[in-house]
Amino acid sequence: MKRKIAVLLTIVTIVISIFSIWYFTPKRYS
C-alpha cells in the first residue's frame, strides 16, 4: 500500500507541476 500511495503522490505532483507551468505561461504576450 505504501508503494502505491508513493507512486500516486509522485504522479499527482508531476501532473500538477506540468499543469501549473502550462497555466502560468504568458500566452497573452505571445
C-alpha positions, 0 to 999 in steps of 0.5 A: 500500500505504501508503494502505491500511495508513493507512486500516486503522490509522485504522479499527482505532483508531476501532473500538477507541476506540468499543469501549473507551468502550462497555466502560468505561461504568458500566452497573452504576450505571445 
